[in-house]
Amino acid sequence: MSGAGRPPGPAAGTQDQPCRGAVPELDGARSRAERRRTRRFFNRVAPAFHVIDRNLLPAYREVLATLGLDPALTVLDVATGTGTLALAFAERGHTVTGIDFAERLLAKARRRLPGADLRLMDLVELPRFPDRSFDVVTTAYLLHGLPPDLRRFTLCEAGRLARRHVLVFDYPGPGPWYVRIIEAIEGPHYPGFVARPFADLAAEAGLEVVLGGETSRHGGWWLCRPGSLSPPPLETSGPTGT
């Protein structure tokens, strides 16, 4: 993630109480070193992402078809990677902005989505976007790899930026041995993420889970409402639960 300084905090009065003081300490040497290591890891594994994308794209398409979101809604895809989730939204007519800190992943995304606004950005730079900049803020398989303070910060920023919905894809619980090995290589934060229900993590960031379901035996999704918003109910035939 390309920015190294501490981000500005949310503007006064724009965030719900759960997110006040959620800006983590990101300018310390340890935090910078972890972000550099993570960026190197994802740039190195970028050539293998086609295998992951091949499995995830059908799942994303199915969930978006279930939700049936209005194609006029704008989307910010946080940690877009190779643009797989962004592509699923773009196929349905959404205008998509994507950010990522791994140059090689983003280069792949730009080849797949030449018309999208794809930016090389660090998560800590999210406060550069004004409040309620997008209708929908999404992230896929990002949160499990973040330390708890950066995870909460990211969810709080998603809630600040979203006018209507926050959509998250990630692991709903502990996976099989090969998933645990892969995630141990990526970093140390996966066990702590899967040890808690996602609805609890969302609530700590002022988000309310309104719908959820599974994408596979090991994957899940959650549609959240920013706490300060009360949009019209979403009509969907999809599964409910958290």
C-alpha positions in Angstrom: 0.0 0.0 0.0 1.7 3.1 -1.3 1.1 5.7 1.4 3.3 5.6 4.5 2.1 8.5 6.6 -0.7 8.6 9.1 -4.1 9.3 7.5 -6.2 12.2 8.6 -9.1 11.1 10.9 -12.7 11.2 9.8 -14.2 14.7 9.7 -16.0 15.6 13.0 -19.6 14.7 13.0 -19.4 12.4 9.9 -18.9 9.0 11.7 -21.0 7.1 14.1 -19.8 6.7 17.6 -18.3 3.2 17.1 -15.8 4.6 14.6 -14.6 7.6 16.6 -11.0 7.1 17.4 -10.7 4.2 14.9 -7.7 5.6 13.0 -4.9 3.1 13.8 -1.3 4.0 14.5 0.0 3.5 10.9 3.1 5.6 10.8 5.2 3.4 13.1 8.1 1.3 11.8 6.4 -2.0 12.5 3.2 -1.0 10.6 5.2 0.3 7.6 7.3 -2.9 7.5 4.2 -5.1 7.6 2.6 -3.2 4.7 5.8 -3.4 2.7 6.0 -7.1 3.3 2.4 -7.6 2.3 2.8 -5.6 -0.9 5.9 -7.6 -1.9 4.0 -10.9 -1.2 1.0 -10.0 -3.5 3.3 -8.7 -6.2 5.2 -11.9 -6.2 2.1 -14.1 -6.3 0.3 -12.0 -9.0 1.1 -14.5 -11.8 -0.9 -17.2 -9.9 -4.0 -15.1 -9.4 -5.7 -16.4 -12.6 -6.3 -19.7 -10.7 -8.0 -17.8 -7.8 -10.0 -15.6 -10.2 -11.3 -18.5 -12.2 -13.0 -19.8 -9.0 -14.2 -16.5 -7.6 -15.7 -14.8 -10.6 -18.6 -17.2 -10.9 -19.3 -16.9 -7.2 -19.3 -13.1 -7.4 -21.6 -13.1 -10.4 -24.1 -15.3 -8.6 -24.2 -13.2 -5.5 -24.6 -10.0 -7.5 -27.4 -11.6 -9.5 -29.1 -12.6 -6.2 -28.8 -9.1 -4.8 -30.0 -7.4 -8.0 -28.5 -4.0 -7.2 -29.5 -1.1 -9.4 -26.8 -0.8 -12.1 -27.0 3.0 -11.6 -25.3 2.6 -8.2 -21.6 3.5 -8.2 -19.1 1.1 -6.6 -15.8 1.5 -4.8 -13.9 -1.8 -4.7 -11.3 -1.7 -1.9 -8.2 -3.9 -2.5 -9.5 -4.7 -6.0 -6.5 -6.9 -6.7 -6.8 -8.2 -10.3 -10.3 -6.6 -10.5 -12.4 -9.8 -10.3 -15.1 -8.4 -8.2 -14.9 -5.1 -10.0 -15.4 -7.0 -13.3 -18.5 -8.7 -11.9 -20.0 -5.3 -11.1 -19.0 -3.7 -14.4 -20.6 -6.6 -16.3 -23.9 -5.5 -14.7 -23.5 -1.9 -15.7 -22.1 -0.3 -12.6 -19.5 2.4 -12.7 -16.6 1.0 -10.7 -13.6 2.6 -9.0 -11.0 0.3 -7.6 -8.0 0.8 -5.4 -5.1 -1.5 -4.6 -1.5 -1.2 -3.4 0.1 -4.0 -5.4 1.3 -2.7 -8.7 1.3 -6.1 -10.5 -2.2 -7.0 -9.4 -3.5 -3.6 -10.5 -1.8 -3.9 -13.9 -3.8 -7.1 -14.4 -7.0 -5.3 -13.4 -6.4 -2.5 -15.8 -6.0 -4.9 -18.7 -9.3 -6.6 -17.7 -11.2 -3.3 -17.1 -9.7 -0.6 -19.4 -12.6 1.7 -18.8 -12.6 1.6 -15.0 -11.0 4.1 -12.6 -8.3 2.0 -11.0 -5.9 3.7 -8.6 -2.7 2.7 -6.9 -3.7 3.5 -3.3 -3.0 2.3 0.2 -5.8 1.5 2.5 -4.6 4.3 4.8 -5.4 6.8 2.0 -9.1 6.1 2.1 -9.8 9.3 4.1 -8.9 11.2 0.9 -12.3 10.3 -0.4 -15.1 12.6 0.8 -18.0 11.2 2.9 -20.6 9.3 1.0 -18.6 9.3 -2.3 -20.0 6.0 -3.5 -23.3 4.1 -3.4 -21.7 0.8 -2.7 -18.3 0.0 -1.1 -17.0 -3.5 -1.5 -14.1 -5.6 -0.5 -13.2 -9.3 -1.1 -10.9 -11.5 0.9 -9.1 -8.5 2.4 -10.2 -8.2 6.0 -8.9 -11.6 7.2 -5.3 -10.5 6.2 -5.3 -7.2 8.2 -4.3 -6.6 11.8 -7.4 -5.8 14.0 -6.9 -2.0 14.1 -6.5 -1.7 10.3 -9.4 -4.1 9.8 -11.7 -1.9 11.9 -10.4 1.3 10.3 -11.2 -0.2 6.8 -14.7 -1.2 7.8 -15.3 2.3 9.4 -14.0 4.0 6.2 -16.3 1.7 4.1 -19.2 2.8 6.2 -18.2 6.5 5.9 -17.9 6.3 2.1 -21.0 4.3 1.3 -24.3 6.0 0.7 -26.3 2.7 0.7 -24.4 -0.6 1.1 -21.2 -2.2 2.2 -20.6 -5.6 0.6 -17.9 -7.9 2.0 -16.7 -11.3 0.8 -14.4 -13.3 3.1 -14.0 -16.4 5.2 -17.0 -17.1 7.5 -15.1 -19.5 9.7 -11.9 -21.6 9.9 -11.1 -23.4 6.7 -9.4 -26.7 5.9 -5.7 -27.3 6.4 -4.7 -26.1 3.0 -6.5 -22.7 3.5 -4.8 -22.4 6.9 -1.4 -23.0 5.4 -1.9 -20.5 2.6 -3.1 -17.9 5.0 -0.2 -18.5 7.4 2.1 -17.7 4.5 0.2 -14.5 3.8 0.4 -13.3 7.4 -0.6 -13.9 11.0 -4.1 -12.4 11.2 -6.4 -15.0 9.6 -7.0 -17.0 12.9 -8.2 -13.9 14.8 -10.5 -13.0 12.0 -12.3 -16.3 11.6 -12.5 -16.7 15.4 -15.4 -14.2 15.6 -18.7 -13.8 13.8 -18.4 -11.2 11.1 -21.6 -9.5 12.3 -19.7 -8.7 15.5 -16.8 -7.1 13.6 -19.2 -5.2 11.5 -21.1 -3.9 14.5 -17.9 -2.6 16.0 -17.5 -0.4 12.9 -21.1 0.8 13.0 -22.3 -1.5 10.2 -25.5 -3.6 10.4 -25.5 -6.9 8.5 -28.8 -7.2 6.7 -28.1 -10.2 4.4 -25.5 -12.9 4.0 -24.8 -16.2 2.6 -22.1 -18.6 1.3 -20.2 -18.6 -1.9 -18.6 -22.0 -1.3 -17.8 -24.4 1.5 -15.2 -21.9 2.7 -16.4 -18.5 1.5 -19.1 -16.1 2.6 -20.6 -12.7 1.9 -22.4 -10.1 3.9 -24.4 -7.1 2.8 -24.2 -4.3 5.4 -26.0 -1.0 6.0 -24.0 1.9 7.3 -25.3 2.6 10.8 -26.4 6.2 10.1 -28.4 5.2 7.0 -31.9 3.8 6.6 -32.2 3.0 2.9 -35.3 1.3 1.5 -35.3 -2.5 2.0 -33.4 -4.5 -0.5 -35.6 -6.9 -2.4 -33.8 -10.2 -3.0 -34.5 -13.9 -3.1 -31.1 -14.7 -1.6 -30.3 -16.4 1.7 -30.4 -14.4 4.9 -28.3 -14.6 8.0 -24.8 -13.7 9.2 
